[in-house]
């Protein structure tokens, strides 16, 4: 198949499908089942179009994804533990299929920088060059203890990362929390600290940052040795999902503001998981600093 045709009838629909599945997973975890089912139905429509392609090699992966989507739609109302496993399986398959398509495109000389995402690098450069608002600097001085320890160049770099994360990630308040510049900027800046002195990917698998006003209740399923599934409700102040969402408690984020040491930083903790999942999609502890290309830094001016 011609590489441009592959881009049009496979890569783009597959990318849209993955985004819809990410959104459905986030909505499912928030208990918004009807909206999650709507997103899954839209994803299935995309896959049916791929399955109708003239190239028979595309029909098999499309059919496989349609079966996984059908299975999700059947269990999402009644079996939370099974649904989580199916979301994970579907996400893994989508990532693998997109990787295969990306390799084909690169082999044909069609790379991200030349075609599909060519604007992203320039847009990030423009975002990083913006002057940082003084009121935002005051917010970081108050809410981000590490910010107070940075020199001028590191602060400038962090400001740029903060702009990019605010522009590219979807922030959503829950349980009545109304998001403000203070909340979003505090979270984005703390996440940006983990990207300092590196050539960042800006958490490429992360789509949404969900913020609760305080610690929240979450369902957790554990499979015991006898393969018995036990579900329980836990109090949490944050978690990172493999399908593109970080959940945080604003109360716990604020608690860090006056304590640079001796208090668990929930933002750094959950975003470290996102870094860990960048390569394999699984938090396996294999993400090392040496795996991240470091940006050269010249002498201080």
C-alpha positions, 0 to 999 in steps of 0.5 A: 500500500502507498504510504500516504494511503496507509496514513489516511485509512489506517494511521489517522483512524487508529490514532482517533480510536486510541484517543476515544478509548483513552477518553472512555477509560477516563470516563469509566473510572469517573463513573460516567458509564453512559458517556464512556459507552458513547466514546467506545461506540464512536471508536467502533465506527472508526474501526469499521471504516478501517475494516472496509478498506480494500487492503485485506491486511488492514481488515484483520487488526480492525476486526480484532479491535472491534471484537475487543470493543464489543467485549468492553461494551458488554461488560462495562455496566456489570463487571468493573474488574473485567472492564479494567482488564479489557481496557488495558488489553485494548490500550496495549493492542492499539499502541502496538498497532500504531507503532507498526504503522509508524514504522511503516511510515518512517520506512517510507520517509514520512516522519512526524516532523515532515507530515502528521505532527510537523506543527508540534515542534514549532508550536512548543517552541513558541509556547516556551518562548512566551513571557511567564506571567508575574502572577503565575510566578507568585503562585509557584513561589507559594505552592511549589517548594522546589521552585524556590531552589531553582536558579534563573535558567532552570526557572526559565526552562520550567516556565516553558515546560509549564506552558506546554503542559497547560496547552497540551493536557486536558484538566478536569475538576471533579466533585464540584472543584472549579479549576483555576489558573492557580490549580492548573499552573501548580500541577503543570509546574510540578510535573515540569520539574521532572522534565528539567535538563532533558529533551522532554516528550511531555508525557506523550501517553497522558491526555487528562489530569483529573483533580478532586478537591480532597482525597477520594474513594476509588474501587480496586479489584484484587485477584487472589491466588485462587483466582477469586476477584475481591473488590474494595473501596479505598481512599486515595490522594492520587493515581496514574492510569496506563490509559492516559489519565492522572488523578490528583487531590488538590488538598494534598497538593496544597499540603506540600506548599509549606513542606519541601521535605518530609511530605509526600508530593503526590504530583511528582509521585504520579507523574514519575509513574507516567515517565515509567510507562513511557517506553512500555506502557507499564510501570515496571520501574525500568525507566532510568535517567540514562534512558532520557536524552539530556539537553546540553547546558552551557556555562552560566551567562 
